[in-house]
Amino acid sequence: MLQISDHIDDIARATGFLSRLPVPARYFTDHDGSLSRASGMFPAAGLVIALAPALVVLALSLMDANAALTALIALTVLIAVTGALHEDGLADSADAFGARRGRDHMLEIMRDSRTGTYGVLALVISFALRATALTIILSVIGGWNTALALLAVAALSRAAITWHWTELPPARREGVAASVGAPGDGASTRALVSGAILFLGLAAVSIGILPAVLGLGAAALAVSQWTSLVRRKLNGHTGDTLGASQQVAETASLVTLALLL
């Protein structure tokens, strides 16, 4: 049975994998690099990652700052914290699928560090939707509640990664996704259940129970459709499609919450 110290270790390792936040080296000493267990703490890591952006929203709202600028600054901080890890996955996936070529060619495009037209468009659309949704949410419910909503979305979208991860086999044997292993059954369940509970609890308190339920449903539907698309195109996941799944869930849930205000 896992001890509290095990959960703390897993949160630290998950945070280190999903962000550029400094994590003490002791959490990785004599560790094999696998995320099979630590992936169960992805939603908790999402809370850690979103803490700084949430505090930015709160601080700027207390200063009566412009809602649109506050949303843009908060998203910029969030991207800085993650090192644009998930955005990079979204862009690479869009470029690969937009090419309309065979599976091997799409995987080769994902290895290319350059960003093409489809990738740029995906990033612009994703950022615009999230910024607009966050602006609306902040304008209607204020800084405290928006900070809670941002934490809720961060937890849920990281849980979405494990869902996509467990639904598909690795598309290739090498690469980051294959090297760190797949979430174990217990870890996947832990991530999905805790992610849903955190989202429903925080979103219900900040916005309302109906928007929370519908926001969860929208994220689940969006990630399910994304996973089906990846299955048809690649018959397996990559590190890029994992990152894109987070962006899909985050965008779907934020937009749904904003639409229901």
N, C-alpha and C positions, 0 to 999 in steps of 0.2 A: 504493500500500500504506500502511495506517495506521501511524503512528509511535506510540511510547509516549506522547508528549505529546498526541496525538490521543485516545488512550484516557483519559488523565487529564482532558482537557477534557470528554469525553463523560460520565465518571463524575460530574464536578462539575455539569454541566447536568442530568443525570438526577436527582441528589440534590436539586438546587434545585427541580426540578419535582415530585418525589414527597414533599418534606418541607418543614419550616420551618427547617431548619438553615441557618445563615448561609454563603452561598457567595460568594467574592470576585467583585466586579462585572466583573473582567477576563475572566471566562469567558463573559460575555454581551455584551461590547462588540463591536460590528460583527457580531453573530450574528443571523441572521434569525428566531430563535425556534423553528425546526423541531427536532423530536425524531426525525426519520427515521433518523439515524445514532446519536444518543445513546441511543435506546431499547434498543440492543444492550447497553448497560451497566446496564440496570435491575437485574439480579441483583447486580452489584457495588455499586450504590447501595443495594440492600437490606441488604447487609452494613454499610455505613456507618450507615444508619438504625437498625439493630438493635444497634449497638455499645453505646450507652448503656444500653438495657434489659438487655443481656447482662451488662454490668459491674455493674448493680444486682443482678441475680440472684446473681452471683458474690460480691459484697461482702456481701450479706445472708446468704447461705448460710454464709460463713466466720464470721459472727457467730451462727450457729445460730438464725436468725430463723425464725418460723413459715412453713411452706411456702405456705400459702394466702395469707397477707398478702404474702409475697414475690412471688407470682404476680400479685396484684392491683396491687402497686406497679409491677412491671415493665411490665405492660400499660398502666398509666396513663402511665408515662414514654414508652412507645412511641406512644401516642395523642398525647401532647404534642409529640413530635418530628415526627409527620406532620401535626399540626394537624387530626386526625380526618378527613383527606382521604378515605380509603377508607371509613371508617364512614359518612360523609355520602353517598357513592355508594350504599352498601348500603341506607341508610334511604330515600333518594329512589327507588331502584329498587323496593323493597318497596311503598312507597306507590303508585307508578304501576301496578305489576302487580296489586296488591291491589284497585285500583279497578274492574277488569274492564270497562273502557270501550274505546273505539276508540284507535287508534294516536296520533292527534293529541291526544286528551285525556291520554293517558299521558305524552306528551312535555311537555305543558303542566304536568302535576303535577311533573315532574322539574325544571322551571324554578322552581317555588315553593320558597322558602326554608323554609317551615314543614314540620314533621315530623308525620305523622299516626299513627294507631294501628298500621298495618302496619309503618311505619318503626321505631317504638319497639319493637315486638315483635321485629323482626329484629335490632335492636341488642342487646336484652337477651339473646336466645338466642345470638347470636354471641359476645358478651362472656362469657356464662356458660360456654359450651362451651370457649372458649379458656382461661379462667381455671381451670376444673376440670382440663382436660387438662394445663396447665402445672403445676398443683399436684401432680398424679399423677406427672408426669415428674420433677419436682424431688424429690419424696419418695422415688422409687425409685433414681434414678441420680446425685443430688447436684448441687451447684452448677456445677462445671466442665463436666460433660457437658450439663447443661440449657442453659448459656450457648451451647455449640456447637450444640445442637439449635435454639435460638432463632435463631441466625444462619442455619442451614440453611433453616429455614422462611421466613425473611425473603427470602433469595435466590430460592427457588423461587416464592414468591407474587408477587414482582415480575416474574419471567419469565412467569407466567401472564397478566399484563396484556397483554404483547405477543402472546400466542397469541390471546386474545379479540379484540384490536385488529386483527390481520391476517385473522382469519376472517370479519369482518363489515365492510361499508362504513359510512361515517358515516350515522347516522339523520337528521341534519339538516346543512345546509351551514354554519351558524354554530355557535358553541360552542367550548369549549376543545379537545375531541378533534379537531374538524375543523381548527382553526386551527394546530395544531402539526404536522400532517401524519401520515401513517401510517408505521410502521416499514418500512424498506427490506428487501428479501429477505435481504441479508447481515446486517442488524441483527437481524431476527427470529430467524434461525438462530443467531446468536451468543448472543442472550439465552436461547433455549430450551436450547441445548446447555450453556452455562456454568451456567445455573440448575440444570439436572438434575445436572451433575457436582458442583457445590458442595453441593447437597442430599445426594446420595448419599454423597459423601465425608465431610461433617461429621456426617450422621445415622448413617452406618455406624460411625464412630469413637466416637460418643457413646452410641448405643443398640444398634446391630447391623445387619448387612447386610440381613437379612430385613425388619425393620421399616422400614428405609430404602427398600427396593424397594417394599414395599406402601404406604408413605406417599406415595411418588412416584405410584404408580398411583391411589391414592385422590384425590389432588389433580388429576391429569389427568382422571379420570372426572368429578369434580365440576365442573371448569371447562368440560369438554366439554358436560355437561348444561346448565350455566348458559348457555353460548353458544347452544345449540340453543333454549332457552327465549326468549332475547333475539331470536333470529332470527325465531321465530314471532310474537312480540309486536310487535317494532319493525322487523324487517328491517334492522337496522343497530345499531351501537354508539353510545353517548354517553359523555361523561366520567363519568357516574354508573355506567354498567354496567361501565366499565373499573375504577373503584374497587371495585365490588362483586366483580369477578372476583378481585381480590387477597384480599378477605375470605373468599371461598368457598374459595380454595386454601389460605390460612393455616389456616382452621378445619378443613378436611378433613384436612390433613396432621398438624396437632397432635393432633387427636382420634384419628387412626389410630395415631400413635406411642404415645399414652397407652394405648390399648386393647391394644396388643401387649406391654406391659410386664408 
